[in-house]
Amino acid sequence: MVYEGLTRSPTPIFNEKVLAGLGREVQSKGLLAPEAVETTTIALKRFRALCDTLQVKRVLGIATAACRDARNGPAFIRDAERICRTRIDVLSGRHEAQLSALGVVSGFYRPDGIVGDLGGGSLELVDVHGHRIRPGITLPLGGLALQDSAGKSLKKAEKIVEAALAKAPPLSLGKNRTFYAVGGAWRALARLHMAQVGYPLHVMHGYTLRAKDAIEFCELVRRVAPESLAQVEVVATARRPLLGYAALVLEHVVRRSKVDNVVISALGVREGLLYSMLGERERSKDALIAAARNINLLRSRVPRHGEELIAWTDRFMASSGIDETASEKRLRHAACLIADIGWRTHPDYRGEQALNLISHADFVAVDHPGRAYLAMAVFYRHVGLVSEDLSPRLRELATSRILDRARVLGGALRVAYMVSASMSGVLPNTPMRVERGKLVLRMTGKYAPLAGDRVATRLRQLARLIGREPLLVT
């Protein structure tokens, strides 16, 4: 993975993965399999050449369970370092758990639960609450390791999993909390579940299953042959033989921990490593707002206008009497920053394009209903306060409250952009507030000529939506 830079919300500019299976025989033979070493060596040579082609300034290398457990691990690491021309850090189990937890901290808004990172060689478990991370543990339950130690028998694997998880202290802290599932095998399971239920948003990060649904789906996956599963083609062929083992581990983790739900994390050890390298000031930033600010700088006509929208809508919401939680407020701020994302699109398609861009954007620290709010608010800004053209599938993600808040913000944005023509310096001098039961927009002095029929129309539409009388003061 090559990133544009080391920031709170790093942007990937290149990504390539090779499933080499280094941990395939470590449990039974104590060695990295020769064919897996060869596959990895070829991949690393290409990766190094790609780094040179992309003129990467800094290369970081990490290795996990297979390399730390295999007898020939140190020799392999020496060869890998020579090929990559950089030091490779062989992580201890505890350090790996710590970085996995940091990946979740970096990718979720105020996480609270148990992080589980299932790799090829091991499973890391660690308790997380906000930025507080407890010491984690590592267990030899990675898909390849479990398949190897069980002799490719799911029945034997189940006994191994039960025995290992019986001695897993973090799971005792999971009741009524969230389990954050990290790792490619669990993402593959989630992708399969998403395809089978026809989920409307194809974004893996933040995909959520209730504990009961996760258990039932895992039971199904481990009971039947992978190729007989509906929609199995969405899972890479190389991952299919390990689906049953990944499902087995997840099922027992969820049962034993008594969590309420399972949330898929696309961020793990790699992102945790990057997050650990940030300074305290950068770490403290909200990842969603940081990403929205990046988009604002890159895609808006006048980035300063997005920042002014935040303050302008703050004043409006504070006076409106509309209840708004802290979480909803941060979503509104993010929506203000990305509200001009579609301005280069043809006018007839700005709403549709903005909806697609935002709902599928490479955001973290936002759940799927939050994505729906962001996308719908900007959609309404372009097409008006009607829902006929809004995707009914996207609306499935939103509660009636989220839908209402998105329409209110969309209506406010429609007023703001008509008043300011997307230019900075206007909104701070043309406040809109609820005063004595009326929605009042003040456009006085040199801003009075900006008032017109279209401004008045949009003000009336918003006033009707929030149950107020409109008043345009010039």
N, C-alpha and C positions, 0 to 999 in steps of 0.2 A: 504494500500500500504506500503510495506516494502522496504526501499532503502538500498543499500550497504553503503552509506555514504552521508554526506552533502557536495556536490561539485557543481561546476557550471553546470555540466551535470550529475545529479544523476542517477544511474543505478538501476532500480527496480529489486528486486530479488523475490518478491511475490506480487500478486495482486488478490484481490477477492472483488466482489461487490454484495450487496444485495439491491434490489429495494423495500424498505419498505413502501413508500408512506406516510411518516409522515405528510405531508401537505394536505392530502386529504380533511379534513373537517374543517380546521382552519378558512377559510373565512366564512363559513355558521354557524358553531357552536362555533367557538373560542377555540376549544380544539383539541389536538392531538388525532386521532382516536385510541380507545383501541386496536384493532387488529394490527394496525400499530406499536403501542408501544410494543406490545408483540413480533412481528416479529423483531423489532429493538433490543429488549433486548436479544433475543436468538442469534442474529447475533453478538452483542457486546461481549457476553460471549465467543463465538467461536473466535472472533478476539483477545480477550485478551489471550486466551489459545494459539493461534497461535503466538502471540508476545512472550509468554514464551517459546514456543517450538523453535522458531527461535532465542531466546536469544537477543531480541531487547533491546538496551541500553537506548533508549529514545523514549517515546510515546507522540505524540501530538494529541490533540483532538479539533475539531472545530465544531460548529453548526451554522446553517444559519436561513433562514426566518421562517420556521415552528416553530422552538423552541423559537425564539425571539417574535413571534406574538401570540402564544397560551397561554391561561391562565394557563394551567397546564405544560407549558414549564419549569419553574424553578424546579418543583418537578421531572420532567422527567430527567433533567440535573443532579440533585443530585444523582438519582439512577444510571444514566449512568456513572458518575464519580466514584461511588463506584465499579461498575463492571469493569471499565477500569483501575482503580487504577491510575488515572491521572486527572489533571484539564482539563475541557473542556471549551474553550473560545467561548461564544455566540457572534458572530460577529454582529456589527451594520451594517445597510445597506451600509453606506459609507465605512466602513472598508472592507466589502465584495467586494464592487466595486473596491476598491484599490488593494486588493489581486488578483482579477480577472485580472486587468490590469497588475499587476506585473507578473502574469503567462504568459501573452502574451509577455511582454517585455523579459522574460527569454527564450521564445521559438521561437522568430522570429528575423530575422536580420533587425534592424532599422525599427520597425513597425511604421506605420503612418495611423491612422484612428480611428474608434470608436470600442471599445470592448463592446460586449454584452454577458452577462452570464445568460443563461436561466436555472433556477433550477426548482424544484418542487413548491416552494413557491413564488419566486420573479424573476424579471429581473433586472440586474444591467447594467447600461450604463455609460461609461467613455471614455473620449477622451485621446488618447495616441499619442505622437510624439517622437520617439526614446526612451530616458529614462525619458522624461517629461510626467507626468501624471496629468491631471486636476482633481479636485474633481468630483466624480461620483454621480449618483443618483440611487435609488432603487424603483421599481414599483411592485405592486402585480400582476404580469402577468406570474408567473411561471405556468407550465402546469397544475399541480394539483389545484393550487389556482384559475386559470382561469376557469377550468372545474367546480369547486365547486361554484364559485360566479356567473357563467352563468347558473347554473342548467343543465349542460351538453348540452347546446344549443350553437352551433357555431355561430348562428345569433346574439344572445345576447352577446356572447364573442367578436364578432367583434366590437360592439358598445363600449364595455368596453375598448378594446385595442385602438380604435381610440381616445377615450376621454383621456386615460392615456398618450398616446404618443404625444398628442397635447401639453402637458406640460412637454416635455422632451428636455431640452436645448442642451444636447450633440448631438442630431440628426441634429440640425441646422448647425453643423460643418462638416458634412459628405460628402458634395458635391465633387465629383470626387476623393474620397479617398477610403479606404478599410473598410469593416465591418468585424471584427474578431468575429466569432460565437463560443461561448464557451458553453459547457453543453451537457449532454448525449442526450437530446431530439433532439438537432440540429445535433449532430453527427449521430444519427439514421436516420434523414432525408437525410443527406449527403451520408450515407452508401446505402440507398435505391436508391438515384440518381446515385451513382457510379455503382450499379448493373444494373440499367436499361439502362444506356448508354454503358455498357461494358467497363468501364474505365480500362486501362491496368495495373495500379499500385494500389494494395490494401493497401495503406497507408493513414490513415485519416488525420493526421496532415499536414496542408498545402494544402489540397484539395481545389481547387478554382472554383467558378462558377461566370460567368458574372452576373451582377445585373438582366438583362433581363431574363436570364435562370433561376435564382433563383426564380424570381416572377412567371414565368410560371409554374415551378414545384410545388411551394407552392400552387398555384391556383388549380392544379390538385389534390394534396394530400387532400386538405380540401373540395374538391367537391365530392369525392367518398368515399365509405366505405373502411377502411384500408385493409380488407381482399381481396378486389377486385383489389388491386394494384399489378402489376407485380413485382416479386422478393421480395415481402413483407416478405418472410421468413428470409431475412437477418437481420430483425429487431426483437429484443427480444419481445416475446408475451406480456409481461407486459408493454412495451412502445407503442404498437400499438394504444391503445385507445387515447393516447395523441398526436399522430402524427399531427392530424388536428389542434390542438391548437398551437403546435410548429410552424407549417407551417403558420398559421394565423399571429402570432406575427412576424415571420421573414419577411413575405411578406410586412406587414405594416411598419416595421422598414426600410426595403430597399427602399420602395416607398418614405417614408417621409425624409429619410436621403440623398437620391440621390447619394448614393455611386456608384462607378464603378463596384466593385466586392465584393463577399463574400468569405472569407477564413476561413476554419474550423481550430480551435485550439483544440488540444488534451490536452493542458495545461490550467489550470484555477486557482481557489482559492488555491488548495492544493500546486501546484507548485509555486504559488505566495508567499505562506507562507514560503516555503523552501528558495526561492530566497531572501526574506526579511531578513532571518537569516544569510545570507552570509556576510562576510566582504567586504569592498569596493574593495579590490584587486581581490577577487574571482569574484565579480559581474561584474567587468570590462572585464573579459575574454570573448572571442568569444565562444559561446556554441558549435558551429560546430567544431571548431578547438580543443576545450577541449575534446569533444567526440572522435575525430579522434586520438588525442594523447593517450587517454585511450586504444583505439583499437590497436594502434601501440605498446604500452607497453605490451599488452596481447597477440597479435597475430603475431607480426613480428619476424623474426629470430634475427635481430639486430636492436632494436628500434632507435639507434643513426643514422642508415643509412637513415631512413625516414626523420629525421631532416636535414641531409646532402643533401638529394634530393631536399628539398625546396630551399636551397641556390644555388645548382647546376642548377636547372631549372630557378631560378630567373635570373642568369647570362645569360643563354641561351635566355630566353624570352626578356630580356632587349636589347640584341644585334640583335635579329631576325627581328625587324621591324614589328612584328605581333602586332596589336592593342589588348590590354588587359585591361579591366576595373578593378576597385578595387574589385568589386564583383567576377569577374572571377578569379582574382588573389587569393582570399581567397579560392575559390573552388579548384584551382590548389594545393594550400598548403595542403588542407584537403586530396586531392587525393594522394599526395606524402606520407602522413602519413599512409594511409591505403592500399598502393599499394601492400604490402606483405601479405595481409589478407588470401590469398588462398594457401600459400606455402605447407601446409600439405596435400592438396587435390591431388588426382591422376593427373599427368601431363596432361592427355587428357581432364580433366574436370575443370582445374583451372579457365579458362576464364568464363565458365558457372556458376561455383559455386561463384566466386567473384562477378559476375553480380547480382546474386540473393541475396547474403549476403548484398551487399552495397545498392542496390535499395530498399531493405526492412529493412534496419538497423534502430535501434531506435535512429535516429538522430533528432535533432530539429535545428532551425535557418537555414534551407535550404528548398527551394521550390522544387516542383516535377521536373521541368527541371534541377535544380541543382543536384538532386539525379541521374537523367539520365546521366548527365555529369560525375559525380564521378564513376558511375558504368561502363560507356562505356570506360572511360580512362583506368581503370584497366583491363577491358575486352580486349581492344586492346593491352595492355602490354603483355598479355598472348598468344593471338591467332594470332596476326599480324594485319596489317593495312587494313584489308578487312572487309566488312560489311555483307557478305553473311550469316554468322552464327549469326549475331546480331538479337535479337528479333525485328521484325518490329513493334510490339506493343509498346516496350519501346522507339523506335525511334520516335513514334508519340508525345512523350513529349518534344522532343528536336527540336530546330530550326536548320537550316543549319549551323548557326554560332556556336552553342553549339556542334554540331556534328563535325565540323571542328576542334574546339579547343580540343575536346576530343581525336581526332585522332593525333593531333600534340603532345599532352602530352603523349599519349600512345606510340607514336614513340620515344619520348625522354626517357621515362621509359625503353623501350626495349634496348636502347643503354646503359643507366646507369646500369641496372642490369647485362648486359653482361660484361661491363667493371669491375664492382666492385664485382661480384659474391655475391651480397647482404651484403657485409661486409663493416663496417665503416672504415674511414680513407683513402679510395681510391679516392672518388669523389672530395674532396677538392683539390687533386693534379692532377686531369685529367680533366681540364675544357673543356667545349664545347661551342663555341661561333660562331656567324657569323662575319667573318672578310673579308672585301674587297669583298663582294659578295659570299664568300664561307663559308660552314659550316665546321668549323675546330674543330677537336677533338685532344687534345694534350696528348700524353701518353709517356712522356720522362723519362729518368733516370731509376730508378728501376721499373717503371711502364711500360716501353716499352715492356717487354716480355708478358704483358697481352694483347697486341694488336694481333689480329688474323683475320682470314677470317670472322668469324661470327660477330665480332665487325664491320669490314669494311662493311659487307652486311647491317647490321642494320643502320649504319651511312648513307649509300647510300639511303636506303628506306626513312629515315627521310628527307634527303636533297632533294630528289625528291618531297616529300610532300610539302615542303615549297619553292620550286622553286630555290634551290641553288645547287652549285657544292660541292661535299664532298671532304674533305682533312683530312687524318689521319696523324698526325705528331708524329713520334717516335724518 
